Amino acid sequence: MPKFLTDSEVKRYHDDGYLSPIDLMSESDAAAIMAQLEEVERLHSQHVHAENRNNAHLVLSFLDELAFHEIILDVVEDLIGPDYSLWGSVLFIKEPGSKHFVSWHQDATYMGMTSNNFVTPWIALSPSNKETGCMSMIPGSHRNAIIEHDDTYGKDNILTRGQVVKDVDESQAVDLILRPGQMSVHHGEIIHGSQPNQSSQRRVGFALQSYMPNNIDQHIGENMWLHARGKKRSQQNTTFLSRPAESLDKSALLQRDVVNKNFSDILYHGAAQRREY
Ligand SMILES: O=C(O)CCC(=O)C(=O)O
């Protein structure tokens, strides 16, 4: 029996490649996390922007706690089984009125994994809707394996390479509307993207990208994992990451630098350019 989802929700995830919305916390709890994030942006913006939008859970206690939120861990267990680790996280922030967008893509394309059967919870810390530029999914597209992507390096495209899958039938797209404190989950191979933020408020999403069962290995780059639940991965060729003792702790910052260098080597493997994020 699933721990948090219903049997039909589990089936829907496997059929469609995503599930949304899932109630994770109250709006006021989400606002409290957002306030902590905005405080870090005000005082230490270098630790959460550009390349450091990646893996902020390794240096900020309130995002680390989110990565270990009981509901998230139960949902992930329902979808990929009891033994798994977290590979990374990304803060996807679109400022009010910014042109930033995310082209149609499949996450697993450049993650260098031996299997793509993994799951990403995406947590809304502000309203995520058509106006603010929510994610849209192409249901069932996770069943077609990886499709060729073109690397465009588009200026306003917030994906590393501006990678894009061509010929997507946009009439099939489903918008994932989330209030602050709700989340969606999506499969590593689903085609998805998002439009610019046309509103006067920020759109802030925190993607735990991704939780993966222990039988998935990195075949490009180093195996670096944060154990999340159940049995630990095999020790062989694995660096086990530590949770931050406190926010912006020196050893946590040093560890995150190493992880982000590995992240960049993986995501830009074979790329014609490297960007700042
Ligand atoms: O936040 C967005 O608009 C896109 C996020 C995304 O592509 C992802 O989490 O895989």
The ligand as a Tripos MOL2 file, in Angstrom:
@<TRIPOS>MOLECULE
LIG
   10     9     1     0     0
SMALL
NO_CHARGES

@<TRIPOS>ATOM
      1 O1         10.7110   25.9900  -13.0320 O.co2     1 LIG1
      2 C1         10.5260   25.8470  -14.2330 C.2       1 LIG1
      3 O2          9.8820   26.6460  -14.8980 O.co2     1 LIG1
      4 C2         11.0680   24.6290  -14.9380 C.3       1 LIG1
      5 C3         11.6300   23.6310  -14.0010 C.3       1 LIG1
      6 C4         12.0770   22.3670  -14.6400 C.2       1 LIG1
      7 O3         12.2540   22.2700  -15.8280 O.2       1 LIG1
      8 C5         12.3010   21.2170  -13.7770 C.2       1 LIG1
      9 O4         12.1510   21.3050  -12.5560 O.co2     1 LIG1
     10 O5         12.6540   20.1400  -14.3150 O.co2     1 LIG1
@<TRIPOS>BOND
     1     1     2 2
     2     2     3 1
     3     2     4 1
     4     4     5 1
     5     5     6 1
     6     6     7 2
     7     6     8 1
     8     8     9 2
     9     8    10 1
@<TRIPOS>SUBSTRUCTURE
     1 LIG1         1 GROUP 0 **** ****
